[in-house]
Amino acid sequence: MSSRVKMAKGENKARSRSKAIRSKRAFYSEALSKAERVRLPEAREVEGLDEEIALLRVKLTSALKQQPENMPLMLRAVDLLVKAVAAKYRLSPKSKENLAEAIDGVLKEIGAALFSD
């Protein structure tokens, strides 16, 4: 096989890989606004879950202030927070369950304090 043929095959493989990567990255782009598509490369650079955990905490606090009676929303938010923290620290299933139960207890206490008339 000539070196020209080998080089052409190598270029074709590289193009195919590059096309596959672009295809994967473009999969969700149709669902994003133009502004979101502009920010997508920046979001790809973020590592870890610290920002997401912080955002969940801020949103949970805001939701508690705005809708203190909406316990299903609070429990869902706490569940997401627990899952994010568990993923960050790779807690065992038992530790994750214990953490969820502890946070659930705290929320119930907050709810009881808010609604004790």
N, C-alpha and C positions, 0 to 999 in steps of 0.2 A: 504494500500500500504506500502510495507516495506521501511525502510530508504535506503536500498541499491538501490532499484528501483528509489526512488526519487533522490538520488545522481546521478545515471546514467542519468536520464532525465535532471538534471541540467547541467551535464557535456556536454551532447549532445547540449543543447541550447547554452552554452558558446562556444563550438566548432563551431557551426553554425554562431554565431555572429562574431567570430574571422575570420572565412572563408569569410564572407561577407565583412568585413573590408579589408582583404587582397585582395579580388577580386576588390573592388572599387579602392584601391591604385594601383593595377597592370593594370588597364584599359588602361592607356596611355603608360605604360612602353615599349610596343613593338615599339612605334614610337620614342623612345629616344635612343640616342647613349649610349654606356657603360659609358662614362664620365658624361653624363646628368643623367643617373640613379643613379650614385654615389652621385651627388649633390642634387637629389630630396628630400631626408629626410631633408637636410638643408633648402631647399626652403619651405618645409611644416611648418617650425618653424617661418618663417617671418610673422609678423602681420602688418596689415595696408597697405597703398599704398605709403608711403613716398619714398621707394626705386624705385618703378615703376615710380612715378612722376618725380623723379630726373633723372632717366634714359631717360624718354621721353624728358625732357628738354635738356639734353646733346645731344641726337640724333637729336633733332630739330635744335639746334645750329650748329651741324656738317653738317647737310643737308643744312642749309642756306648758310654755307660757301662753300660747295662743289657744290651745285646745286641751286644757287640763282634764277634761271629762272624757276624752277620747282614748280610753284604755286599749282598745284593739290596735289603734295606731301606735301607741306607746310600746305595746308588747311586740309589735312587728318591727319597730325601729330598734328596740333592744335586741331582738333576735338577730337582726342584720349586724348590729354592732358586735354581738358575741361571736358571730361567725367570722367577721373580719378580724377580730382580735385573735380568735382561735387559729385562723389561717396564718396570721403573722407569727404567732408563737408556736404554731403546730402542736397545740394541746392534744392530749389524748382524748378520746371520746368521753371518758369519765370526768376528766378535768373540765372539759367544755360544758358538760352537763352541770357540774357543780357551779361553774361560773354563771351559767344561764339561770340556775336556781337562785343564786345569791343576788343577781341583778333583778330578777323577777320579784324577790322579796323586798328589795329596796324600793322598787316601783310601787308595789302594793302599799308599802308604808307611806310613801309620798301621796299616793291616791287617798289613803285613809286620812292623812293629815289635811289634805285639801278639801275633803268632803265631810269632815266631822263638824257638824253644826250643832 
